[in-house]
Amino acid sequence: MKILKSLKILGFLSILLLFFNSCNGKLPGGDARKFPSDPEKRVQQNLKEGRGFKLNDMTFGAARGGVFDFASSNELWRAALDTIDFMPLSSVNYSGGIIITDWYSENNRPNESLKISIRFMTNEIRSDALKIKVFNRKCSSALLDCKLSETDGVIVSELKKEILKKASLYKEQKKKSKKYFK
């Protein structure tokens, strides 16, 4: 009987020791300000900090999909946002790889406005990485009787060229800063 009781206490203490060891000696919870409120972001942060666990190359708690970097580390994404920063954004989805602006018009042309859609085909900086569509809306007066059309040509090629140029500059800056900190 004494041996059985001792084994139970020893088992309980070993489980308790494993629990505290896996929590680095801290109880769960802690300062809530340090953790993102979005559950998906918490999972990613926990996995990044080594708090997840793996069994045979399967990470538990990780999203099942592609590998996505943060938008701030993607030069192409940053360059696109910087290029169209004067326009109001309607929809931005980094994981879906799309930026859609709202209708934009300058003060001297209130009856004519533009809308831009940028789809990212890859994170690599190359000419086929972007699919850009520019829509033009011309209205007769007070946004009545509007005609929509997709604009091809100069605007699309100029946008693509500017985004790729900025993305290349950002990539070079990133390489220089990595060399500096090594």
C-alpha positions in Angstrom: 0.0 0.0 0.0 2.8 2.4 0.9 4.5 1.6 -2.4 1.3 2.3 -4.4 0.8 5.6 -2.6 4.4 6.6 -3.2 4.1 5.8 -6.9 1.0 7.9 -7.2 2.7 10.9 -5.5 5.8 10.4 -7.7 3.7 10.2 -10.8 1.8 13.3 -9.9 5.0 15.2 -9.1 6.6 14.1 -12.5 3.5 15.3 -14.4 3.6 18.6 -12.5 7.3 18.9 -13.2 6.7 18.3 -17.0 3.9 20.9 -16.9 6.1 23.6 -15.4 9.0 22.7 -17.6 6.9 23.1 -20.8 5.7 26.5 -19.5 9.3 27.7 -18.8 8.3 28.0 -15.1 5.5 30.4 -15.8 1.9 29.8 -15.4 -0.3 30.3 -18.5 -1.8 33.7 -19.0 0.6 36.3 -18.0 0.5 39.7 -19.5 -2.4 39.7 -22.0 -0.9 42.8 -23.8 2.0 40.8 -25.1 -0.3 38.4 -27.1 -2.4 39.2 -30.2 -6.1 39.1 -29.8 -6.6 37.3 -33.1 -6.4 33.5 -32.5 -4.6 32.8 -35.8 -1.9 35.4 -35.0 -1.5 33.9 -31.5 -1.0 30.5 -33.0 1.6 31.8 -35.4 3.4 33.7 -32.6 3.4 30.7 -30.4 4.9 28.5 -33.1 7.4 31.2 -34.0 8.5 31.3 -30.3 8.7 27.5 -30.1 5.6 26.9 -28.0 3.9 24.5 -30.5 4.7 20.9 -30.8 5.4 18.6 -33.7 4.8 14.9 -34.4 6.3 13.4 -37.6 6.6 16.8 -39.4 3.0 17.7 -38.6 2.9 21.0 -36.6 -0.2 21.2 -34.3 -1.8 24.6 -34.2 -0.3 25.7 -37.5 -2.5 26.8 -40.4 -2.7 24.3 -43.3 -1.7 26.3 -46.3 1.1 28.2 -47.9 3.9 29.9 -46.1 3.3 33.6 -45.8 5.7 36.2 -44.6 4.5 39.3 -43.0 3.5 42.0 -45.5 6.2 44.4 -44.2 8.9 41.9 -45.3 7.5 41.4 -48.8 9.1 44.1 -51.0 6.6 43.7 -53.8 3.6 44.2 -51.5 5.2 47.2 -49.8 6.1 48.8 -53.2 2.5 48.4 -54.4 1.0 50.0 -51.3 3.5 52.8 -51.5 2.8 53.4 -55.2 -1.0 53.8 -54.7 -0.8 55.4 -51.2 -2.7 58.5 -52.4 -5.8 56.4 -53.2 -8.3 55.1 -50.6 -8.3 51.4 -50.2 -11.4 49.3 -50.5 -10.1 45.8 -49.8 -6.6 44.6 -48.9 -5.9 40.9 -48.3 -2.3 39.8 -47.9 -3.0 36.1 -47.7 -5.2 36.3 -50.8 -2.7 38.5 -52.6 -5.0 41.3 -53.7 -5.3 45.0 -53.2 -8.4 46.9 -54.4 -8.7 50.6 -54.2 -11.9 52.6 -53.9 -13.0 55.0 -56.6 -10.6 58.0 -56.8 -11.1 61.3 -58.6 -9.1 64.5 -58.5 -10.7 67.8 -57.6 -10.6 69.2 -61.1 -12.4 66.1 -62.6 -15.3 65.2 -60.2 -17.2 63.2 -62.9 -14.3 60.9 -63.8 -12.7 58.4 -61.4 -10.4 55.5 -61.3 -10.3 52.2 -59.4 -7.2 49.9 -59.3 -7.0 46.2 -58.6 -3.6 44.6 -58.0 -3.3 40.8 -57.8 0.0 39.2 -56.7 0.8 36.0 -58.6 4.1 35.4 -56.8 6.3 37.1 -54.2 9.2 37.2 -56.6 10.1 40.6 -58.2 9.4 40.0 -61.9 7.1 41.4 -64.6 4.6 38.6 -64.5 4.2 38.7 -60.7 1.5 41.4 -60.9 -1.9 41.4 -62.6 -3.1 45.0 -62.6 -6.5 46.2 -63.7 -7.5 49.9 -63.9 -11.2 50.8 -64.2 -12.4 54.1 -65.4 -15.8 55.6 -64.5 -17.2 58.6 -66.4 -20.5 60.1 -65.2 -22.6 62.7 -66.9 -23.4 64.6 -63.7 -23.8 64.0 -60.0 -22.8 60.3 -60.4 -25.8 59.6 -62.7 -25.6 57.8 -66.0 -22.1 56.4 -65.4 -20.1 54.4 -68.0 -17.5 51.9 -66.7 -14.6 50.7 -68.8 -11.3 48.8 -68.1 -8.3 50.9 -69.0 -5.4 49.1 -70.7 -2.1 50.4 -71.8 -0.2 53.3 -70.4 -1.6 53.5 -66.8 -1.2 49.7 -66.2 2.3 49.5 -67.6 3.4 52.7 -65.7 2.0 51.3 -62.4 3.7 47.9 -62.9 7.0 49.6 -63.8 6.9 51.8 -60.7 5.9 49.0 -58.4 8.7 46.7 -59.7 11.2 49.6 -59.5 10.4 50.3 -55.9 10.3 46.6 -55.0 13.8 46.2 -56.4 15.0 49.2 -54.3 13.5 47.7 -51.2 15.1 44.4 -51.8 18.5 46.1 -52.3 18.0 48.0 -49.0 17.1 44.8 -47.2 20.3 43.1 -48.5 22.5 46.0 -47.4 20.9 46.1 -44.0 21.5 42.4 -43.5 25.2 42.8 -44.4 25.5 45.7 -42.0 24.1 43.7 -39.0 26.2 40.6 -39.6 
